Amino acid sequence: SAGLTEEQKEFQKVAFDFAAKELAPHMAEWDEKEIFPVEAMRKAAQLGFGGIYVKTDVGGSGLSRLDTSIIFEALSTGCTSTTAYLSIHNMCAWMIDTFGNEEQRQKFCPSLCSMEKLASYCLTEPGSGSDAASLLTTAKRKGDTYVLNGSKAFISGGGDTDVYVVMCRTGGPGPRGISCVLLEKGTPGLSFGKKEKKVGWNSQPTRAVIFEDCVVPVSNLLGAEGQGFNIAMKGLNGGRINIASCSLGAAHASVLLTQEHLRVRKQFGEPLANNQYLQFKLAEMATRLVAARLMVRNAARALQQGQEDAPVLCSMAKLFATDECFAICNQALQMHGGYGYLKDYAVQQFVRDIRVHQILEGTNEVMRMIVARSLLQE
């Protein structure tokens, strides 16, 4: 909590307490049985965590990007997978709040902020992941409706959520032909693939989302035609901070678990905590965690203030924090020895849950491309 205001320390404490009481005790069960903990998330929404950076007039908390990062880091110490879904839901609510007209804001945001309704972000397709501008899902105008055809892949919450923020092609090839439409569950022509079996992130379902002559009213267009790619990328800048923050929480929890294990576990007649090699490893883990945290919070401030270099700082923070935090969790597992590989010990779940953070919200290879491009442009 170094450098935080009294108010920030207060909601950090609320988030830590919620993580300890409502998430951590159930984390292993949700993972094992693949339970989507909707009731726990609705409890989080009662604390204002359903629309953290959504404006207050539609039920949001109206907090800053830095406040959001602090909250997601704290929540992630209790269950990284559930917090990561919360972060995606928050991103969707923010997109509707920011780019929607008044009617859309009033229709969708209140029920999303209370998490009475849940949201999914639909950008990735079976044939377009990192190359998002090549997406093929089409939305053809027909009177006062769009007819959607195509499919989305790896959609968090897919099939269990109520509102789908869908990037689709209304125009020609490339980013300028992409628009964003809001689709509600139950729309004829909307269906879902099988629930994917995943290494981690098991407390949230992942499915393909399929559109077959799916009719959506033109009033569900978010922003203007052709603005979809811009909306998607602006959402992802915040999404990158959010997912990096979830990684910080997992690493934070893993450092604490390792600290405790080194004190308790004895080998060669003394606690592991007396071994200088392990002391040095723990010191490195804590140092890398603090460095990553500072980088994420710096990017969050830049995004909040609308700095020109914010997208690059978000990419740097996402790249650095997700790589470093995975390494911290992996090292924590190693320092637990054989116990670290048992499902009775939480450290293995943090490793499994944050591995995917190096892939989603833009792979870390794409983050390197964004940073390099900005350094080399004339």
C-alpha positions as a Markdown table, in Angstrom:
| # | Residue | x | y | z |
|---|---|---|---|---|
| 1 | Ser | 0.0 | 0.0 | 0.0 |
| 2 | Ala | 3.1 | 2.3 | -0.3 |
| 3 | Gly | 2.2 | 5.6 | -2.0 |
| 4 | Leu | -1.6 | 5.0 | -1.8 |
| 5 | Thr | -4.1 | 7.6 | -0.4 |
| 6 | Glu | -6.1 | 6.8 | 2.7 |
| 7 | Glu | -9.2 | 6.1 | 0.5 |
| 8 | Gln | -7.2 | 3.7 | -1.7 |
| 9 | Lys | -5.9 | 1.9 | 1.3 |
| 10 | Glu | -9.5 | 1.6 | 2.6 |
| 11 | Phe | -10.9 | -0.1 | -0.5 |
| 12 | Gln | -7.7 | -2.2 | -0.8 |
| 13 | Lys | -8.5 | -3.5 | 2.6 |
| 14 | Val | -12.1 | -4.2 | 1.7 |
| 15 | Ala | -10.9 | -6.2 | -1.4 |
| 16 | Phe | -8.3 | -8.1 | 0.6 |
| 17 | Asp | -10.9 | -9.0 | 3.3 |
| 18 | Phe | -13.4 | -10.1 | 0.6 |
| 19 | Ala | -10.7 | -12.2 | -1.1 |
| 20 | Ala | -9.8 | -13.9 | 2.2 |
| 21 | Lys | -13.4 | -14.6 | 3.3 |
| 22 | Glu | -15.4 | -15.1 | 0.1 |
| 23 | Leu | -12.9 | -16.3 | -2.5 |
| 24 | Ala | -9.8 | -18.1 | -1.0 |
| 25 | Pro | -11.8 | -20.8 | 1.0 |
| 26 | His | -13.6 | -21.9 | -2.2 |
| 27 | Met | -10.8 | -21.4 | -4.8 |
| 28 | Ala | -9.8 | -25.1 | -5.0 |
| 29 | Glu | -13.3 | -26.4 | -5.1 |
| 30 | Trp | -14.3 | -23.9 | -7.9 |
| 31 | Asp | -11.2 | -25.1 | -9.8 |
| 32 | Glu | -11.8 | -28.8 | -9.2 |
| 33 | Lys | -15.5 | -28.8 | -10.0 |
| 34 | Glu | -15.4 | -26.0 | -12.6 |
| 35 | Ile | -17.9 | -23.9 | -10.8 |
| 36 | Phe | -18.7 | -20.4 | -12.1 |
| 37 | Pro | -19.3 | -18.6 | -8.7 |
| 38 | Val | -22.0 | -16.2 | -9.8 |
| 39 | Glu | -23.3 | -15.6 | -6.2 |
| 40 | Ala | -19.8 | -14.7 | -4.9 |
| 41 | Met | -19.4 | -12.3 | -7.8 |
| 42 | Arg | -22.7 | -10.7 | -7.0 |
| 43 | Lys | -21.5 | -10.2 | -3.4 |
| 44 | Ala | -18.4 | -8.5 | -4.9 |
| 45 | Ala | -20.7 | -6.3 | -7.0 |
| 46 | Gln | -22.5 | -5.2 | -3.7 |
| 47 | Leu | -19.1 | -3.7 | -2.7 |
| 48 | Gly | -19.0 | -1.8 | -6.0 |
| 49 | Phe | -16.7 | -4.2 | -7.8 |
| 50 | Gly | -19.1 | -4.9 | -10.7 |
| 51 | Gly | -18.5 | -1.6 | -12.5 |
| 52 | Ile | -15.4 | -0.2 | -10.8 |
| 53 | Tyr | -14.6 | 2.4 | -13.5 |
| 54 | Val | -18.1 | 2.9 | -14.8 |
| 55 | Lys | -19.7 | 6.3 | -14.1 |
| 56 | Thr | -21.9 | 6.6 | -11.0 |
| 57 | Asp | -25.1 | 7.7 | -12.8 |
| 58 | Val | -25.6 | 4.2 | -14.2 |
| 59 | Gly | -24.6 | 2.3 | -11.0 |
| 60 | Gly | -20.8 | 2.2 | -11.4 |
| 61 | Ser | -18.3 | 3.1 | -8.7 |
| 62 | Gly | -16.7 | 5.9 | -10.8 |
| 63 | Leu | -13.1 | 5.0 | -9.6 |
| 64 | Ser | -9.8 | 5.5 | -11.4 |
| 65 | Arg | -7.7 | 3.0 | -13.3 |
| 66 | Leu | -5.2 | 3.0 | -10.5 |
| 67 | Asp | -8.0 | 2.3 | -8.0 |
| 68 | Thr | -9.2 | -0.6 | -10.2 |
| 69 | Ser | -5.7 | -2.1 | -10.4 |
| 70 | Ile | -5.4 | -2.0 | -6.6 |
| 71 | Ile | -8.7 | -3.8 | -6.2 |
| 72 | Phe | -8.0 | -6.5 | -8.8 |
| 73 | Glu | -4.6 | -7.2 | -7.3 |
| 74 | Ala | -6.2 | -7.6 | -3.8 |
| 75 | Leu | -9.1 | -9.8 | -5.1 |
| 76 | Ser | -6.7 | -12.0 | -7.1 |
| 77 | Thr | -5.0 | -13.1 | -3.9 |
| 78 | Gly | -8.2 | -15.0 | -3.1 |
| 79 | Cys | -9.0 | -16.5 | -6.6 |
| 80 | Thr | -7.1 | -15.4 | -9.7 |
| 81 | Ser | -9.5 | -17.1 | -12.2 |
| 82 | Thr | -12.6 | -15.5 | -10.7 |
| 83 | Thr | -11.0 | -12.1 | -10.5 |
| 84 | Ala | -9.8 | -12.3 | -14.1 |
| 85 | Tyr | -13.4 | -12.9 | -15.2 |
| 86 | Leu | -14.5 | -9.9 | -13.0 |
| 87 | Ser | -11.9 | -7.8 | -14.9 |
| 88 | Ile | -13.3 | -8.8 | -18.3 |
| 89 | His | -16.9 | -8.1 | -17.1 |
| 90 | Asn | -15.8 | -4.7 | -15.9 |
| 91 | Met | -14.1 | -4.0 | -19.2 |
| 92 | Cys | -17.3 | -4.7 | -21.1 |
| 93 | Ala | -19.4 | -2.5 | -18.8 |
| 94 | Trp | -16.9 | 0.3 | -19.3 |
| 95 | Met | -17.1 | 0.0 | -23.1 |
| 96 | Ile | -20.9 | 0.3 | -23.0 |
| 97 | Asp | -20.6 | 3.2 | -20.5 |
| 98 | Thr | -18.0 | 5.0 | -22.6 |
| 99 | Phe | -19.1 | 4.4 | -26.2 |
| 100 | Gly | -22.8 | 3.7 | -25.7 |
| 101 | Asn | -25.5 | 6.4 | -26.2 |
| 102 | Glu | -27.7 | 7.4 | -23.2 |
| 103 | Glu | -30.3 | 4.8 | -24.0 |
| 104 | Gln | -27.7 | 1.9 | -24.2 |
| 105 | Arg | -26.0 | 3.1 | -21.0 |
| 106 | Gln | -29.3 | 3.2 | -19.1 |
| 107 | Lys | -30.4 | -0.2 | -20.5 |
| 108 | Phe | -27.3 | -2.2 | -20.0 |
| 109 | Cys | -25.0 | -0.7 | -17.3 |
| 110 | Pro | -27.1 | -0.8 | -14.1 |
| 111 | Ser | -27.7 | -4.6 | -14.4 |
| 112 | Leu | -24.0 | -5.2 | -15.3 |
| 113 | Cys | -22.8 | -3.1 | -12.4 |
| 114 | Ser | -24.9 | -5.1 | -10.0 |
| 115 | Met | -23.8 | -8.3 | -11.8 |
| 116 | Glu | -27.5 | -9.2 | -12.1 |
| 117 | Lys | -26.4 | -9.7 | -15.7 |
| 118 | Leu | -22.9 | -10.8 | -16.8 |
| 119 | Ala | -20.9 | -9.8 | -19.9 |
| 120 | Ser | -18.5 | -11.4 | -22.3 |
| 121 | Tyr | -16.0 | -9.8 | -24.7 |
| 122 | Cys | -16.1 | -11.3 | -28.2 |
| 123 | Leu | -13.1 | -10.4 | -30.4 |
| 124 | Thr | -11.0 | -13.5 | -30.9 |
| 125 | Glu | -12.0 | -15.9 | -33.7 |
| 126 | Pro | -10.8 | -19.4 | -34.7 |
| 127 | Gly | -8.7 | -17.8 | -37.4 |
| 128 | Ser | -7.9 | -14.4 | -36.0 |
| 129 | Gly | -6.2 | -14.1 | -32.6 |
| 130 | Ser | -3.3 | -11.7 | -32.5 |
| 131 | Asp | -4.3 | -10.5 | -36.0 |
| 132 | Ala | -7.6 | -9.2 | -34.7 |
| 133 | Ala | -8.1 | -6.8 | -37.7 |
| 134 | Ser | -8.6 | -9.8 | -40.0 |
| 135 | Leu | -11.7 | -11.1 | -38.2 |
| 136 | Leu | -14.4 | -12.6 | -40.4 |
| 137 | Thr | -17.7 | -12.5 | -38.4 |
| 138 | Thr | -20.0 | -10.4 | -40.6 |
| 139 | Ala | -22.9 | -8.1 | -39.7 |
| 140 | Lys | -25.0 | -7.3 | -42.8 |
| 141 | Arg | -27.4 | -4.4 | -42.6 |
| 142 | Lys | -31.0 | -5.3 | -43.4 |
| 143 | Gly | -33.5 | -2.5 | -42.7 |
| 144 | Asp | -33.2 | -1.6 | -39.1 |
| 145 | Thr | -31.3 | -4.8 | -38.2 |
| 146 | Tyr | -28.0 | -6.4 | -38.6 |
| 147 | Val | -27.7 | -10.1 | -39.5 |
| 148 | Leu | -24.7 | -11.7 | -37.9 |
| 149 | Asn | -22.8 | -14.8 | -39.2 |
| 150 | Gly | -19.6 | -16.2 | -38.0 |
| 151 | Ser | -18.0 | -17.4 | -34.7 |
| 152 | Lys | -15.8 | -16.3 | -31.8 |
| 153 | Ala | -13.3 | -18.5 | -29.9 |
| 154 | Phe | -12.1 | -18.7 | -26.3 |
| 155 | Ile | -14.9 | -16.5 | -24.9 |
| 156 | Ser | -14.8 | -16.2 | -21.2 |
| 157 | Gly | -18.2 | -16.7 | -19.7 |
| 158 | Gly | -19.5 | -17.8 | -23.1 |
| 159 | Gly | -22.9 | -19.6 | -22.7 |
| 160 | Asp | -23.3 | -18.5 | -19.1 |
| 161 | Thr | -23.4 | -14.8 | -19.6 |
| 162 | Asp | -26.1 | -12.4 | -20.7 |
| 163 | Val | -24.6 | -9.6 | -22.8 |
| 164 | Tyr | -22.0 | -10.2 | -25.6 |
| 165 | Val | -19.9 | -7.3 | -26.8 |
| 166 | Val | -19.2 | -8.5 | -30.3 |
| 167 | Met | -16.7 | -7.1 | -32.8 |
| 168 | Cys | -17.9 | -7.8 | -36.4 |
| 169 | Arg | -17.4 | -6.7 | -40.0 |
| 170 | Thr | -19.9 | -4.2 | -41.3 |
| 171 | Gly | -17.5 | -2.9 | -44.0 |
| 172 | Gly | -14.5 | -3.8 | -46.1 |
| 173 | Pro | -11.3 | -5.6 | -45.0 |
| 174 | Gly | -9.0 | -4.3 | -42.3 |
| 175 | Pro | -9.7 | -2.4 | -39.1 |
| 176 | Arg | -11.9 | 0.3 | -40.6 |
| 177 | Gly | -14.5 | -2.2 | -41.6 |
| 178 | Ile | -15.1 | -3.4 | -38.0 |
| 179 | Ser | -18.0 | -2.4 | -35.8 |
| 180 | Cys | -19.2 | -3.3 | -32.3 |
| 181 | Val | -22.7 | -4.6 | -31.5 |
| 182 | Leu | -24.3 | -5.7 | -28.3 |
| 183 | Leu | -26.0 | -9.0 | -28.3 |
| 184 | Glu | -28.3 | -10.4 | -25.6 |
| 185 | Lys | -28.5 | -14.1 | -24.6 |
| 186 | Gly | -31.6 | -15.7 | -26.1 |
| 187 | Thr | -31.3 | -13.9 | -29.4 |
| 188 | Pro | -32.4 | -16.4 | -32.2 |
| 189 | Gly | -29.3 | -17.7 | -34.1 |
| 190 | Leu | -27.0 | -17.3 | -31.1 |
| 191 | Ser | -25.5 | -20.6 | -29.9 |
| 192 | Phe | -22.4 | -21.9 | -28.1 |
| 193 | Gly | -19.7 | -24.5 | -28.5 |
| 194 | Lys | -18.7 | -27.1 | -25.9 |
| 195 | Lys | -17.2 | -26.0 | -22.7 |
| 196 | Glu | -13.5 | -26.1 | -23.1 |
| 197 | Lys | -11.3 | -28.1 | -20.8 |
| 198 | Lys | -8.5 | -25.8 | -19.6 |
| 199 | Val | -5.2 | -26.0 | -17.6 |
| 200 | Gly | -6.4 | -23.1 | -15.4 |
| 201 | Trp | -9.1 | -20.4 | -15.2 |
| 202 | Asn | -11.5 | -23.2 | -14.3 |
| 203 | Ser | -13.9 | -21.1 | -12.3 |
| 204 | Gln | -15.1 | -19.4 | -15.5 |
| 205 | Pro | -16.5 | -21.3 | -18.5 |
| 206 | Thr | -14.9 | -20.8 | -21.9 |
| 207 | Arg | -16.8 | -21.6 | -25.1 |
| 208 | Ala | -17.1 | -20.7 | -28.7 |
| 209 | Val | -19.9 | -18.2 | -29.5 |
| 210 | Ile | -21.6 | -18.9 | -32.8 |
| 211 | Phe | -23.8 | -16.6 | -34.9 |
| 212 | Glu | -26.1 | -18.2 | -37.6 |
| 213 | Asp | -28.3 | -15.5 | -39.2 |
| 214 | Cys | -28.5 | -13.9 | -35.8 |
| 215 | Val | -30.7 | -10.7 | -36.0 |
| 216 | Val | -29.7 | -7.7 | -33.9 |
| 217 | Pro | -31.4 | -4.3 | -33.9 |
| 218 | Val | -29.3 | -1.4 | -35.3 |
| 219 | Ser | -30.0 | 0.3 | -32.0 |
| 220 | Asn | -27.6 | -2.2 | -30.5 |
| 221 | Leu | -24.6 | -0.8 | -32.5 |
| 222 | Leu | -22.1 | 0.6 | -30.0 |
| 223 | Gly | -20.6 | 3.9 | -31.3 |
| 224 | Ala | -20.6 | 4.4 | -35.0 |
| 225 | Glu | -20.1 | 1.9 | -37.9 |
| 226 | Gly | -16.4 | 1.3 | -38.4 |
| 227 | Gln | -15.5 | 2.4 | -34.9 |
| 228 | Gly | -15.4 | -1.2 | -33.5 |
| 229 | Phe | -11.7 | -1.8 | -33.8 |
| 230 | Asn | -10.9 | 1.4 | -32.0 |
| 231 | Ile | -13.4 | 0.5 | -29.3 |
| 232 | Ala | -11.8 | -3.0 | -29.0 |
| 233 | Met | -8.3 | -1.6 | -28.7 |
| 234 | Lys | -9.2 | 1.1 | -26.1 |
| 235 | Gly | -10.9 | -1.6 | -24.1 |
| 236 | Leu | -7.8 | -3.8 | -24.3 |
| 237 | Asn | -5.5 | -1.0 | -22.9 |
| 238 | Gly | -7.4 | -1.2 | -19.7 |
| 239 | Gly | -7.8 | -4.9 | -20.0 |
| 240 | Arg | -4.0 | -5.3 | -20.1 |
| 241 | Ile | -3.7 | -3.3 | -16.8 |
| 242 | Asn | -6.4 | -5.4 | -15.3 |
| 243 | Ile | -4.9 | -8.8 | -16.2 |
| 244 | Ala | -1.5 | -7.6 | -15.1 |
| 245 | Ser | -3.0 | -6.6 | -11.8 |
| 246 | Cys | -4.5 | -10.1 | -11.4 |
| 247 | Ser | -1.0 | -11.5 | -12.0 |
| 248 | Leu | 0.3 | -9.3 | -9.2 |
| 249 | Gly | -2.3 | -10.7 | -6.8 |
| 250 | Ala | -1.3 | -14.3 | -7.7 |
| 251 | Ala | 2.4 | -13.5 | -7.2 |
| 252 | His | 1.7 | -11.6 | -4.0 |
| 253 | Ala | -0.2 | -14.6 | -2.6 |
| 254 | Ser | 2.5 | -17.0 | -3.7 |
| 255 | Val | 5.3 | -15.0 | -2.0 |
| 256 | Leu | 3.3 | -15.2 | 1.3 |
| 257 | Leu | 2.7 | -18.9 | 0.9 |
| 258 | Thr | 6.4 | -19.4 | 0.3 |
| 259 | Gln | 7.4 | -17.3 | 3.3 |
| 260 | Glu | 5.2 | -19.5 | 5.5 |
| 261 | His | 6.4 | -22.7 | 4.0 |
| 262 | Leu | 10.1 | -21.8 | 4.5 |
| 263 | Arg | 9.4 | -21.0 | 8.2 |
| 264 | Val | 7.5 | -24.3 | 8.9 |
| 265 | Arg | 9.3 | -26.9 | 6.7 |
| 266 | Lys | 12.5 | -28.4 | 8.1 |
| 267 | Gln | 15.3 | -30.1 | 6.3 |
| 268 | Phe | 18.7 | -31.2 | 7.5 |
| 269 | Gly | 17.6 | -30.4 | 11.1 |
| 270 | Glu | 16.6 | -26.7 | 10.5 |
| 271 | Pro | 13.9 | -24.6 | 8.9 |
| 272 | Leu | 14.3 | -23.9 | 5.2 |
| 273 | Ala | 14.2 | -20.3 | 6.1 |
| 274 | Asn | 17.8 | -20.6 | 7.4 |
| 275 | Asn | 19.0 | -21.6 | 4.0 |
| 276 | Gln | 20.7 | -18.6 | 2.4 |
| 277 | Tyr | 20.1 | -19.7 | -1.2 |
| 278 | Leu | 16.3 | -19.9 | -0.5 |
| 279 | Gln | 16.5 | -16.5 | 1.4 |
| 280 | Phe | 18.1 | -15.0 | -1.7 |
| 281 | Lys | 15.4 | -16.5 | -4.0 |
| 282 | Leu | 12.6 | -15.1 | -1.8 |
| 283 | Ala | 14.3 | -11.7 | -1.8 |
| 284 | Glu | 14.4 | -11.8 | -5.6 |
| 285 | Met | 10.7 | -12.8 | -5.8 |
| 286 | Ala | 9.6 | -9.9 | -3.6 |
| 287 | Thr | 11.8 | -7.4 | -5.5 |
| 288 | Arg | 10.4 | -8.5 | -8.8 |
| 289 | Leu | 6.9 | -8.3 | -7.5 |
| 290 | Val | 7.4 | -4.7 | -6.3 |
| 291 | Ala | 9.0 | -3.7 | -9.6 |
| 292 | Ala | 6.1 | -5.2 | -11.5 |
| 293 | Arg | 3.6 | -3.5 | -9.3 |
| 294 | Leu | 5.2 | -0.1 | -9.7 |
| 295 | Met | 5.2 | -0.5 | -13.5 |
| 296 | Val | 1.5 | -1.5 | -13.6 |
| 297 | Arg | 0.4 | 1.4 | -11.3 |
| 298 | Asn | 2.5 | 3.8 | -13.4 |
| 299 | Ala | 0.7 | 2.6 | -16.6 |
| 300 | Ala | -2.7 | 2.8 | -14.8 |
| 301 | Arg | -2.1 | 6.5 | -14.0 |
| 302 | Ala | -1.0 | 7.2 | -17.6 |
| 303 | Leu | -4.2 | 5.6 | -18.9 |
| 304 | Gln | -6.3 | 7.5 | -16.5 |
| 305 | Gln | -4.7 | 10.8 | -17.4 |
| 306 | Gly | -5.0 | 10.1 | -21.2 |
| 307 | Gln | -1.3 | 10.4 | -21.8 |
| 308 | Glu | -0.2 | 9.8 | -25.4 |
| 309 | Asp | 2.2 | 7.0 | -24.4 |
| 310 | Ala | -0.4 | 5.2 | -22.3 |
| 311 | Pro | -1.0 | 2.4 | -24.8 |
| 312 | Val | 2.8 | 1.6 | -24.9 |
| 313 | Leu | 3.1 | 1.8 | -21.1 |
| 314 | Cys | 0.1 | -0.5 | -20.8 |
| 315 | Ser | 1.8 | -3.0 | -23.2 |
| 316 | Met | 5.1 | -2.8 | -21.2 |
| 317 | Ala | 3.3 | -3.3 | -17.9 |
| 318 | Lys | 1.3 | -6.3 | -19.2 |
| 319 | Leu | 4.4 | -7.8 | -20.7 |
| 320 | Phe | 6.6 | -7.3 | -17.7 |
| 321 | Ala | 4.1 | -8.1 | -15.0 |
| 322 | Thr | 2.6 | -11.2 | -16.5 |
| 323 | Asp | 6.1 | -12.7 | -17.3 |
| 324 | Glu | 7.6 | -11.8 | -13.9 |
| 325 | Cys | 4.6 | -12.9 | -11.9 |
| 326 | Phe | 4.4 | -16.2 | -13.6 |
| 327 | Ala | 8.1 | -16.7 | -12.9 |
| 328 | Ile | 7.5 | -15.8 | -9.2 |
| 329 | Cys | 4.6 | -18.3 | -8.9 |
| 330 | Asn | 6.6 | -21.0 | -10.6 |
| 331 | Gln | 9.6 | -20.3 | -8.3 |
| 332 | Ala | 7.2 | -20.5 | -5.3 |
| 333 | Leu | 6.1 | -23.9 | -6.5 |
| 334 | Gln | 9.7 | -25.1 | -6.8 |
| 335 | Met | 10.4 | -23.9 | -3.2 |
| 336 | His | 7.5 | -25.9 | -1.9 |
| 337 | Gly | 9.2 | -29.0 | -3.3 |
| 338 | Gly | 7.0 | -32.0 | -3.9 |
| 339 | Tyr | 4.2 | -30.4 | -1.8 |
| 340 | Gly | 4.0 | -27.6 | -4.4 |
| 341 | Tyr | 2.8 | -30.1 | -7.0 |
| 342 | Leu | -0.1 | -31.3 | -4.9 |
| 343 | Lys | -3.5 | -29.9 | -5.4 |
| 344 | Asp | -3.9 | -29.6 | -1.6 |
| 345 | Tyr | -1.4 | -26.6 | -1.8 |
| 346 | Ala | -2.7 | -23.4 | -3.4 |
| 347 | Val | 0.6 | -22.5 | -5.1 |
| 348 | Gln | 0.1 | -24.9 | -8.0 |
| 349 | Gln | -3.3 | -23.3 | -8.8 |
| 350 | Phe | -1.8 | -19.8 | -8.9 |
| 351 | Val | 0.8 | -21.2 | -11.4 |
| 352 | Arg | -2.0 | -22.7 | -13.6 |
| 353 | Asp | -4.3 | -19.7 | -13.4 |
| 354 | Ile | -1.8 | -17.1 | -14.4 |
| 355 | Arg | 0.0 | -18.9 | -17.2 |
| 356 | Val | -2.7 | -17.8 | -19.6 |
| 357 | His | -2.1 | -14.1 | -18.7 |
| 358 | Gln | 1.0 | -14.2 | -21.0 |
| 359 | Ile | -1.3 | -15.1 | -23.9 |
| 360 | Leu | -4.6 | -13.2 | -23.6 |
| 361 | Glu | -5.4 | -9.5 | -23.8 |
| 362 | Gly | -2.7 | -9.5 | -26.5 |
| 363 | Thr | 0.1 | -12.1 | -26.4 |
| 364 | Asn | 3.3 | -11.0 | -24.8 |
| 365 | Glu | 4.9 | -11.3 | -28.3 |
| 366 | Val | 2.4 | -8.7 | -29.6 |
| 367 | Met | 3.2 | -6.5 | -26.5 |
| 368 | Arg | 6.9 | -6.6 | -27.7 |
| 369 | Met | 5.8 | -5.6 | -31.2 |
| 370 | Ile | 3.7 | -2.6 | -29.9 |
| 371 | Val | 6.7 | -1.4 | -27.8 |
| 372 | Ala | 9.2 | -1.8 | -30.6 |
| 373 | Arg | 7.0 | -0.1 | -33.1 |
| 374 | Ser | 6.6 | 2.9 | -30.9 |
| 375 | Leu | 10.4 | 3.1 | -30.3 |
| 376 | Leu | 11.3 | 2.8 | -34.0 |
| 377 | Gln | 8.6 | 5.1 | -35.6 |
| 378 | Glu | 10.0 | 8.3 | -37.2 |
